[in-house]
Amino acid sequence: MKKYSIPLSISCLWMLSGCYVNHALVDPWSVAPLSSSGYWTPPKAAQKQAAPLSDLPEVPEGPTPLSLAEAIDIGLKNNAQTKLTWAEARTAAAQYAQTQSAALPTLDGQYTLTRFREFVTFNNRTEAFFQTQWGPQVSLSYVIFDFGQRRATSEAARMALYFSDWTHNRAIQTAINTITNDYYGYLYQVQLLEALEADVENAQVTLDDANAGLNSGVKTISDTLLATTQLLQKQTQLAAQHQNVKNAYAQLLTDMGVPANTEVALQELPEAASELDMRQDLNALLSEALQQRSDLLAAEANVRSKQESIRAARRKFLPTLEYNFNIGRTNFNGGFNDNYNFQGTLALTFPIFSGFNLDNKVRAAEAQKEAAEAQLLQTQLTVIENITTAHYNVKIAAETLQLAISYLKAAEEQSRVAISQYKAGTNTILDVVTAQTSVADARAQKAQAVQQWFSSLANLTYAVGAMKISNQNKQETYDQP
């Protein structure tokens, strides 16, 4: 039985460690599509169950409509992109911590059990001799000096961490800006819907007046037909606008991370300021953005990370002083042992030739730095372009809003006069339709001007990098000396 004990033990260990092996080991094509023209039939283990509705994000329930701040708060909790950048930042933080581990000694422990058999020949007789050895062993390894290789590597990782952190901050600002524009975009579509409903009412009044004039004999059938055409046109536009409202609503909820079929009440579009107050000029905004815009700071951190990577790659050519110490004890049959053997080694290691590997690492690091510098330059140009455009758009939006308000007042007054004159018989139905068309256009122009005003302010704030959120949990920061 003894001669089978070792193979049997090995077989048991193999079965325990290889329990994940299946038929794909010998027939890998069985887990792939059978042909180029056929579907792959997934096994039960690969079929994913649909997420129940109870696992989907929820929104606060209640009669109070959601404000923009509440919509942003919900969106930040559910946004997939911010979750991704957050995970990447935490990954970079762990990698930075790993580089600091190189400054500490490494201590490993090992316990071995060895059973072997050898044959001994004595006086023409060969006998099997069994021996068992066991015991612990501890190994200590520490790099005493490496001319700053570890420090440069750690600094590169720290700058890479800052790159991920700033990228996460920019992702939050992007989510806020997206939800803000979606929010005002939806409210704009609602206002446009209300404007079209008012246009339908006006067209209906005009048709009623035309019918009344036709019945009394003072108007012709052409007036009624033209008024009917005008009414049907507005009703068609109103039906299409209902779809636009639904699409804008679905887009807003999707960017909030909420299912589009959720019923949510939102606050109405606030009144826009009729006067523009630009307290900062363009140069002041540019100066502010260069100090706080997250993607620009991330690009700068990326350049510094690549610079430290070059420094680390160049110092690979320098020697390394390392100390190793091993101590252990080996026990033998009969209660004997070696009374703790140990070995200490102080080694100075320096590269002589590595097949140009170190040289090419330096070249690669330098090329990566050049790419990072080019990306930084492109980011700087993009920041200047964004702020210049956003600053100009705010001014134009303010002027457009003031003109749209005046346009609507004038068009409404013109419409009232045209209807009164039509009833008095001093003008034609064409004058009424023209006036009502101007009112409809003015209402749409004002709704769009209000939406552009709020969106332009949000876009300018986003371009400057000034979108902030309140951190409920204050984070304590540590800077490496």
C-alpha positions in Angstrom: 0.0 0.0 0.0 2.9 2.3 0.7 4.1 2.3 -2.9 0.7 3.7 -4.0 0.4 6.3 -1.2 2.5 9.1 -2.9 0.9 8.8 -6.4 -2.5 8.6 -4.8 -1.8 11.7 -2.7 -0.6 13.6 -5.8 -3.7 12.5 -7.7 -6.0 13.8 -4.9 -4.2 17.2 -4.8 -4.5 17.5 -8.6 -8.2 16.8 -8.5 -8.7 19.3 -5.7 -6.7 22.0 -7.5 -8.1 21.3 -10.9 -11.8 21.2 -10.2 -12.5 24.1 -12.6 -11.3 22.0 -15.6 -14.1 21.0 -18.0 -14.5 19.6 -21.5 -13.1 22.8 -23.1 -9.7 21.5 -22.1 -9.9 18.8 -24.8 -12.6 20.3 -27.1 -12.2 24.1 -27.1 -14.4 24.6 -30.2 -17.4 23.4 -28.2 -17.5 26.7 -26.3 -17.3 28.8 -29.4 -19.9 29.4 -32.2 -20.2 26.3 -34.4 -20.0 28.2 -37.6 -19.4 31.7 -39.0 -23.1 31.9 -40.0 -24.6 30.6 -36.8 -25.4 32.1 -33.5 -23.5 31.1 -30.4 -25.8 29.2 -28.0 -24.9 30.3 -24.4 -24.9 27.7 -21.6 -27.0 28.3 -18.5 -23.9 29.7 -16.7 -23.5 32.4 -19.3 -27.2 33.5 -19.4 -27.6 36.7 -17.4 -30.9 37.3 -15.7 -32.4 40.7 -16.2 -32.0 43.1 -13.3 -35.3 43.4 -11.3 -36.9 46.8 -11.3 -36.4 47.0 -7.5 -32.6 47.1 -8.1 -32.8 50.2 -10.3 -32.0 53.6 -8.9 -34.9 55.4 -7.3 -35.8 59.1 -7.0 -37.4 60.8 -4.0 -41.1 60.5 -3.9 -43.4 63.3 -2.9 -45.5 66.1 -4.3 -42.6 68.6 -4.4 -41.0 68.9 -7.9 -37.3 68.3 -8.2 -35.0 71.3 -8.4 -31.9 71.4 -10.6 -29.7 70.8 -7.5 -31.7 67.7 -6.5 -31.5 66.3 -10.1 -27.7 66.8 -10.0 -27.5 65.1 -6.7 -29.3 62.1 -8.0 -27.3 62.1 -11.2 -23.9 62.1 -9.3 -25.0 59.1 -7.2 -25.9 57.1 -10.3 -23.5 58.4 -13.0 -21.5 55.5 -14.5 -18.6 57.7 -15.7 -17.9 59.2 -12.3 -18.0 55.7 -10.8 -15.5 54.6 -13.4 -13.1 57.5 -12.8 -13.5 57.0 -9.0 -12.4 53.4 -9.4 -9.5 54.4 -11.6 -8.4 56.9 -9.0 -8.5 54.3 -6.3 -6.5 52.0 -8.5 -3.9 54.7 -9.0 -3.8 55.3 -5.2 -3.2 51.6 -4.6 -0.4 51.5 -7.2 1.2 54.6 -5.6 1.1 52.8 -2.3 2.8 49.8 -3.9 5.7 51.9 -5.0 6.2 53.0 -1.4 6.5 49.4 -0.3 9.9 49.2 -2.1 11.3 51.5 0.7 10.6 48.8 3.3 12.4 45.5 3.8 10.8 42.3 2.5 10.3 39.4 5.0 9.2 36.0 3.8 8.6 32.8 5.8 8.6 29.2 4.6 8.0 25.9 6.2 9.0 22.8 4.2 8.4 19.1 4.6 10.5 16.8 2.5 10.2 13.0 2.3 12.7 11.2 0.0 14.0 7.7 -0.6 17.4 6.7 -1.8 19.1 3.3 -2.3 22.3 2.4 -0.4 24.5 -0.5 -1.5 26.6 -2.2 1.2 28.3 -5.6 1.1 26.6 -6.3 -2.3 23.2 -5.6 -0.8 21.0 -2.7 -1.8 18.5 -1.4 0.6 16.1 1.5 0.5 16.8 4.3 2.9 13.9 6.7 3.8 14.6 10.2 5.2 12.3 13.0 6.3 13.3 16.6 6.7 11.2 19.5 7.9 11.6 22.9 9.4 11.0 26.7 9.0 13.0 29.3 7.2 12.9 33.1 7.2 14.3 35.4 4.5 14.9 39.1 4.8 15.7 41.3 1.8 16.3 45.1 1.9 17.6 47.5 -0.7 19.9 49.9 1.2 20.7 52.3 -1.5 19.7 52.6 -5.2 20.6 56.2 -6.2 17.0 57.4 -6.0 15.4 54.7 -8.3 12.6 53.9 -5.8 12.0 57.6 -5.1 11.7 58.5 -8.8 9.3 55.6 -9.4 7.2 56.6 -6.4 7.1 60.2 -7.6 5.9 59.1 -11.0 3.2 57.0 -9.4 2.2 60.0 -7.2 1.8 62.3 -10.2 -0.1 59.5 -12.0 -2.4 59.4 -9.0 -3.0 63.2 -9.2 -3.8 62.7 -12.9 -6.5 60.2 -12.0 -7.8 62.4 -9.2 -8.1 65.5 -11.4 -9.7 63.4 -14.1 -12.3 62.2 -11.6 -13.0 65.8 -10.6 -13.5 66.8 -14.3 -15.9 63.8 -14.8 -18.0 65.1 -11.9 -18.1 68.6 -13.5 -19.0 67.0 -16.9 -21.9 65.1 -15.3 -23.1 68.3 -13.6 -22.9 70.3 -16.9 -24.7 67.5 -18.8 -27.5 67.2 -16.4 -27.8 71.0 -16.2 -28.1 71.3 -20.0 -30.6 68.4 -20.1 -32.6 70.0 -17.3 -33.0 73.4 -19.1 -33.4 71.6 -22.4 -36.4 69.7 -21.1 -37.9 72.8 -19.6 -37.4 74.6 -22.9 -39.3 71.9 -24.7 -42.1 72.2 -22.1 -42.3 76.0 -22.6 -42.3 75.5 -26.4 -45.2 73.0 -25.9 -47.1 75.6 -23.8 -46.4 78.2 -26.5 -47.9 75.9 -29.2 -50.9 75.3 -27.0 -51.5 79.0 -26.9 -51.0 79.2 -30.7 -53.7 76.5 -31.1 -56.0 78.5 -28.9 -55.4 81.7 -30.9 -55.9 79.8 -34.2 -59.2 78.4 -32.9 -60.4 81.9 -31.9 -59.5 83.1 -35.4 -61.4 80.3 -37.0 -64.4 81.0 -34.8 -64.4 84.7 -35.9 -64.1 83.6 -39.5 -67.1 81.3 -39.2 -69.1 84.0 -37.4 -68.3 86.4 -40.3 -69.2 83.7 -42.8 -72.5 83.0 -41.1 -73.4 86.7 -40.9 -72.5 87.2 -44.6 -69.7 89.7 -44.1 -66.8 87.2 -44.7 -66.1 84.7 -47.5 -65.4 81.0 -47.4 -61.8 81.7 -48.2 -61.3 83.2 -44.7 -62.7 80.1 -43.1 -60.5 77.8 -45.1 -57.4 79.9 -44.4 -58.2 79.9 -40.7 -58.8 76.2 -40.7 -55.4 75.6 -42.4 -53.7 77.7 -39.8 -55.4 75.7 -37.0 -54.5 72.4 -38.4 -50.9 73.5 -38.9 -50.6 74.5 -35.3 -52.2 71.3 -34.1 -49.7 69.3 -36.2 -46.8 71.2 -34.6 -48.3 70.6 -31.2 -48.5 66.9 -31.7 -44.9 66.7 -32.8 -43.9 68.8 -29.8 -45.3 66.3 -27.4 -42.7 63.8 -28.8 -39.9 66.4 -28.4 -40.9 66.8 -24.7 -40.9 63.0 -24.2 -37.4 62.7 -25.8 -35.9 65.5 -23.7 -37.4 64.0 -20.6 -36.0 60.6 -21.4 -32.6 62.1 -22.1 -32.6 63.9 -18.8 -33.5 60.8 -16.7 -31.0 58.7 -18.6 -28.1 61.1 -17.8 -29.4 61.2 -14.2 -28.9 57.4 -14.1 -32.7 56.9 -13.7 -34.9 54.7 -15.9 -36.6 56.8 -18.6 -40.0 55.4 -17.7 -39.8 56.9 -14.2 -42.4 59.5 -13.4 -40.7 62.6 -12.0 -42.0 66.1 -11.5 -39.6 69.0 -12.2 -39.7 72.6 -11.3 -40.7 75.1 -13.9 -38.2 77.2 -15.8 -37.3 80.2 -13.7 -37.4 83.8 -14.9 -34.2 84.9 -16.5 -32.5 88.1 -15.6 -33.2 90.8 -18.1 -29.9 92.5 -17.6 -26.4 91.1 -18.0 -23.8 91.7 -15.2 -20.4 90.3 -16.3 -18.2 91.0 -13.3 -15.2 89.4 -14.8 -13.7 90.0 -18.2 -12.3 87.3 -20.5 -8.7 87.5 -19.2 -9.8 87.2 -15.6 -11.8 84.0 -16.5 -8.8 82.6 -18.4 -6.5 83.2 -15.4 -9.0 81.5 -13.1 -9.3 78.5 -15.4 -5.6 78.0 -15.7 -5.5 77.7 -11.9 -8.5 75.4 -11.3 -9.7 73.6 -14.4 -9.3 69.9 -13.6 -8.5 68.5 -17.0 -5.7 71.1 -17.4 -4.3 70.2 -13.9 -4.6 66.5 -14.8 -2.5 67.1 -18.0 0.1 69.0 -16.0 0.3 66.1 -13.5 0.7 63.7 -16.4 3.7 65.6 -17.7 5.3 65.6 -14.3 4.7 61.8 -14.0 6.4 61.2 -17.3 9.4 63.4 -16.2 9.8 61.3 -13.1 9.5 58.1 -15.2 12.5 59.4 -17.2 14.5 60.0 -14.1 13.7 56.5 -12.8 14.6 54.9 -16.1 18.0 56.7 -16.3 18.9 55.6 -12.7 18.5 52.0 -13.7 22.1 52.3 -15.0 23.4 53.0 -11.5 24.3 50.3 -9.0 22.1 49.0 -6.2 23.2 48.0 -2.8 21.1 45.2 -1.3 21.3 43.1 1.9 19.8 39.6 2.2 19.6 37.5 5.3 18.3 33.9 5.6 17.9 31.9 8.8 16.2 28.5 9.2 16.2 25.2 11.0 16.1 21.7 9.4 15.0 18.7 11.5 15.9 15.1 10.6 14.8 11.7 11.6 15.7 10.7 15.1 15.3 14.2 16.6 18.4 15.7 15.0 18.6 19.2 13.6 21.2 21.6 12.1 20.9 24.1 15.0 19.7 27.0 12.9 21.7 27.7 9.8 21.9 31.3 8.6 23.4 33.3 5.8 23.9 37.0 5.3 24.8 38.6 2.0 25.6 42.2 1.1 25.5 42.6 -2.7 26.4 45.5 -5.0 24.6 45.0 -8.3 25.2 47.1 -11.4 24.1 46.6 -15.0 26.8 45.8 -17.5 24.8 44.8 -20.6 21.1 44.2 -21.0 20.7 44.0 -24.7 20.0 47.8 -24.9 16.9 47.2 -22.8 17.6 50.0 -20.3 18.5 52.4 -23.2 15.2 51.7 -24.9 13.3 52.2 -21.6 14.7 55.7 -21.4 13.8 56.3 -25.0 10.2 55.1 -24.4 9.9 57.3 -21.3 11.2 60.3 -23.2 8.7 59.7 -26.0 5.9 59.4 -23.5 6.9 62.7 -22.0 6.8 64.4 -25.4 3.3 62.9 -25.9 2.2 64.2 -22.5 3.5 67.7 -23.3 1.7 67.7 -26.6 -1.5 66.7 -24.8 -0.9 69.5 -22.3 -0.5 72.1 -25.1 -3.7 70.8 -26.7 -5.6 71.0 -23.4 -4.4 74.6 -22.9 -5.6 75.6 -26.3 -8.9 73.9 -25.7 -9.4 75.6 -22.4 -8.8 79.0 -24.0 -11.1 78.2 -26.9 -13.9 76.9 -24.5 -13.8 80.0 -22.3 -13.6 82.5 -25.2 -16.6 80.9 -26.9 -18.6 80.4 -23.7 -17.9 84.0 -22.6 -19.1 85.3 -25.9 -22.1 83.1 -25.9 -23.2 84.5 -22.5 -23.2 88.0 -23.9 -25.1 87.0 -27.0 -27.6 85.0 -25.0 -28.3 88.1 -22.8 -28.8 90.3 -25.8 -30.9 87.7 -27.5 -33.1 87.3 -24.4 -33.8 91.1 -24.2 -34.6 91.2 -27.9 -36.9 88.1 -27.6 -38.9 89.7 -24.7 -39.4 92.9 -26.7 -40.2 90.9 -29.8 -42.9 88.9 -28.0 -44.5 92.1 -26.6 -44.6 93.7 -30.0 -46.0 90.6 -31.7 -48.8 90.2 -29.1 -49.8 93.8 -29.5 -49.8 93.4 -33.2 -52.0 90.3 -33.0 -54.5 92.1 -30.7 -54.8 95.0 -33.2 -55.1 92.7 -36.2 -57.9 90.7 -34.6 -59.8 93.9 -33.6 -59.5 95.3 -37.1 -60.6 92.0 -38.6 -63.7 92.0 -36.5 -64.3 95.6 -37.5 -63.8 94.7 -41.2 -60.9 97.0 -41.8 -58.3 94.3 -42.7 -58.2 90.7 -44.0 -57.7 87.3 -42.6 -54.2 87.4 -44.0 -53.3 90.2 -41.7 -54.6 88.1 -38.7 -52.7 85.0 -39.8 -49.5 87.0 -40.3 -49.8 88.5 -36.9 -50.5 85.2 -35.2 -47.5 83.7 -37.0 -45.3 86.4 -35.6 -46.7 85.7 -32.1 -46.0 82.0 -32.5 -42.5 82.7 -33.6 -41.9 85.2 -30.8 -43.0 82.7 -28.2 -40.7 80.1 -29.6 -37.8 82.6 -29.8 -38.3 83.7 -26.2 -38.5 80.1 -24.9 -35.3 79.3 -26.7 -33.6 82.5 -25.5 -34.4 81.7 -21.9 -33.0 78.2 -22.3 -29.8 79.5 -24.1 -29.3 82.1 -21.3 -29.3 79.5 -18.5 -27.3 76.9 -20.6 -24.7 79.6 -21.6 -24.1 80.4 -17.9 -23.7 76.7 -17.1 -21.4 76.2 -20.0 -19.2 79.2 -19.0 -19.0 77.9 -15.4 -18.0 74.5 -16.7 -15.5 76.0 -19.1 -13.8 77.9 -16.2 -13.9 74.7 -14.1 -15.8 76.4 -11.3 -18.6 73.9 -10.9 -18.3 72.8 -7.2 -20.0 70.3 -5.0 -20.0 70.3 -1.2 -18.0 67.5 0.3 -19.9 66.2 3.3 -17.0 64.0 4.2 -13.8 66.1 4.6 -10.8 64.3 3.2 -7.5 64.6 5.0 -4.7 64.9 2.5 -1.0 64.0 2.8 1.8 65.4 0.7 5.0 63.5 0.2 8.0 65.5 1.4 
